[in-house]
Amino acid sequence: MTPPLTADRLHGNWATLMLPINDDDSIDYGRLGNELDALVAAGVDGLYTNGTAGEFHTQSEAEFDAIHALVAER
């Protein structure tokens, strides 16, 4: 189990996820996965999810959970 994130462990470059949206306003999980893979490959130290760039205010609870599950898989 990963220990909690504390101020002394917070360091490096963190990236913000931009939420890709389809024409029908649904989340494009395939493109989101590609974005995650690119950020991981770039060697970021951490990721911010569901911030304003992630359109958290438009998400259902199920979408919010699905995004976190996708991130946790990476």
Backbone bond lengths (Angstrom), bond angles and torsions (degrees), N, CA, C in turn:
res aa  C-N    CA-C-N  psi(-1)  N-CA   C-N-CA  omega(-1)  CA-C   N-CA-C  phi
1 M - - - 1.451 - - 1.530 108.91 -
2 T 1.310 116.07 135.45 1.460 121.43 179.14 1.526 109.37 -75.20
3 P 1.336 117.49 132.22 1.464 119.00 178.48 1.525 110.81 -67.26
4 P 1.323 117.45 158.65 1.463 120.77 179.88 1.527 111.26 -59.59
5 L 1.320 115.54 150.43 1.459 121.03 177.61 1.523 108.68 -78.49
6 T 1.305 115.98 119.44 1.461 121.87 178.23 1.521 108.92 -119.08
7 A 1.319 116.94 166.80 1.464 121.86 -176.80 1.525 111.94 -56.42
8 D 1.314 118.09 -36.12 1.464 119.74 -178.56 1.534 112.46 -74.05
9 R 1.333 117.88 -16.56 1.469 121.27 177.39 1.526 112.44 -98.58
10 L 1.320 117.57 -8.48 1.459 122.13 -178.01 1.519 109.34 -84.51
11 H 1.335 116.36 110.60 1.462 120.62 -178.20 1.525 109.81 -157.98
12 G 1.302 116.39 168.42 1.458 121.29 173.04 1.512 114.06 85.18
13 N 1.322 114.35 -160.10 1.465 122.40 -178.27 1.520 110.63 -98.91
14 W 1.309 115.37 124.95 1.461 121.78 178.14 1.522 108.52 -113.66
15 A 1.306 116.56 141.38 1.466 121.82 -178.30 1.526 110.33 -111.76
16 T 1.315 115.14 147.82 1.458 122.31 174.99 1.522 109.03 -99.04
17 L 1.314 116.11 131.37 1.463 119.54 176.95 1.523 110.04 -78.73
18 M 1.315 115.36 130.22 1.458 121.63 171.71 1.523 106.23 -93.60
19 L 1.308 117.29 129.14 1.460 120.44 -174.50 1.529 110.88 -85.81
20 P 1.344 117.66 112.99 1.465 119.95 178.51 1.534 110.46 -76.74
21 I 1.313 115.01 130.81 1.462 121.64 -176.60 1.530 109.48 -117.77
22 N 1.325 116.08 135.52 1.465 121.95 175.17 1.527 110.51 -76.43
23 D 1.325 116.48 169.21 1.466 121.56 179.19 1.525 112.71 -59.29
24 D 1.335 117.25 -26.51 1.466 120.73 179.79 1.528 112.24 -91.28
25 D 1.337 117.16 13.82 1.472 125.17 179.03 1.524 114.21 71.82
26 S 1.326 118.12 9.62 1.464 120.37 174.64 1.530 109.05 -84.51
27 I 1.313 115.80 159.47 1.462 121.06 179.32 1.523 109.18 -76.62
28 D 1.317 115.97 133.79 1.467 121.45 176.91 1.533 107.36 -91.35
29 Y 1.328 115.99 90.31 1.465 120.69 -175.84 1.526 112.15 -66.96
30 G 1.326 117.79 -28.79 1.463 120.56 176.83 1.520 111.46 -63.81
31 R 1.318 116.55 -48.49 1.470 120.31 177.99 1.521 110.95 -66.83
32 L 1.334 117.22 -34.99 1.461 119.72 177.23 1.524 109.88 -63.74
33 G 1.321 117.36 -41.22 1.461 121.04 176.04 1.516 111.79 -61.47
34 N 1.334 116.75 -40.94 1.471 120.56 176.87 1.524 111.20 -62.74
35 E 1.332 116.27 -40.35 1.468 120.81 177.68 1.530 110.46 -62.36
36 L 1.317 116.04 -44.88 1.464 120.25 178.27 1.520 111.42 -61.13
37 D 1.326 116.59 -45.14 1.465 120.35 179.45 1.524 111.25 -60.06
38 A 1.331 117.23 -41.10 1.464 121.14 179.67 1.523 111.08 -65.53
39 L 1.325 117.03 -40.62 1.465 120.12 179.82 1.527 111.36 -68.58
40 V 1.324 116.74 -41.26 1.466 120.32 177.22 1.526 109.70 -63.01
41 A 1.328 116.89 -43.99 1.469 121.08 179.26 1.526 111.52 -63.17
42 A 1.332 116.63 -30.53 1.465 120.69 179.13 1.526 111.77 -75.02
43 G 1.334 116.77 -12.89 1.457 120.43 175.63 1.515 115.68 85.53
44 V 1.346 117.56 26.89 1.462 118.54 177.70 1.526 109.47 -62.08
45 D 1.322 115.37 153.22 1.461 120.96 -178.95 1.520 112.70 -86.65
46 G 1.311 116.95 -16.86 1.454 120.60 -179.95 1.512 110.78 -169.65
47 L 1.326 115.51 169.40 1.463 122.18 -179.26 1.518 110.19 -131.13
48 Y 1.327 115.46 138.68 1.462 121.43 169.44 1.516 106.87 -96.37
49 T 1.301 117.04 129.55 1.460 120.26 175.80 1.517 109.67 -118.14
50 N 1.297 115.45 154.36 1.456 123.20 172.91 1.525 113.97 58.05
51 G 1.320 117.22 32.91 1.462 120.44 170.78 1.517 108.95 -84.33
52 T 1.320 117.27 -168.80 1.463 119.16 -178.76 1.519 111.64 -63.16
53 A 1.333 118.49 -33.65 1.473 120.87 176.33 1.522 110.87 -69.68
54 G 1.330 116.38 -18.44 1.458 121.51 178.37 1.510 113.07 -94.21
55 E 1.343 116.57 7.84 1.465 121.64 175.62 1.528 113.06 54.21
56 F 1.338 117.20 39.66 1.466 120.42 -177.20 1.523 112.40 -56.84
57 H 1.314 117.34 -32.22 1.465 121.58 -175.25 1.531 112.73 -71.03
58 T 1.334 117.50 -11.83 1.465 120.55 179.22 1.525 112.42 -104.48
59 Q 1.327 117.45 -0.67 1.463 120.99 -173.64 1.521 112.42 -90.42
60 S 1.320 113.92 145.39 1.457 119.38 169.30 1.531 107.55 -78.89
61 E 1.311 116.25 167.75 1.464 119.59 177.27 1.530 110.74 -62.16
62 A 1.328 116.56 -37.73 1.470 120.56 179.08 1.529 110.89 -64.78
63 E 1.334 118.02 -40.67 1.464 121.12 177.81 1.526 110.84 -65.85
64 F 1.320 116.21 -42.89 1.466 121.78 177.72 1.530 109.60 -56.49
65 D 1.334 116.23 -47.72 1.467 121.28 179.92 1.528 111.66 -65.35
66 A 1.332 117.21 -39.15 1.469 120.80 -179.51 1.526 111.19 -65.28
67 I 1.324 117.04 -37.98 1.466 120.72 177.40 1.520 109.98 -63.74
68 H 1.326 117.07 -45.69 1.463 119.95 179.58 1.522 111.65 -64.78
69 A 1.316 117.37 -36.75 1.469 120.21 177.56 1.526 110.41 -64.33
70 L 1.328 117.18 -41.29 1.461 121.15 178.81 1.524 110.66 -62.85
71 V 1.321 116.67 -42.94 1.473 120.75 178.59 1.527 110.18 -64.78
72 A 1.320 117.04 -43.35 1.467 120.60 -177.97 1.528 111.57 -62.98
73 E 1.326 117.47 -30.97 1.470 121.07 178.34 1.520 112.05 -66.67
74 R 1.328 116.40 -26.85 1.464 120.03 -176.75 1.510 109.54 -83.84
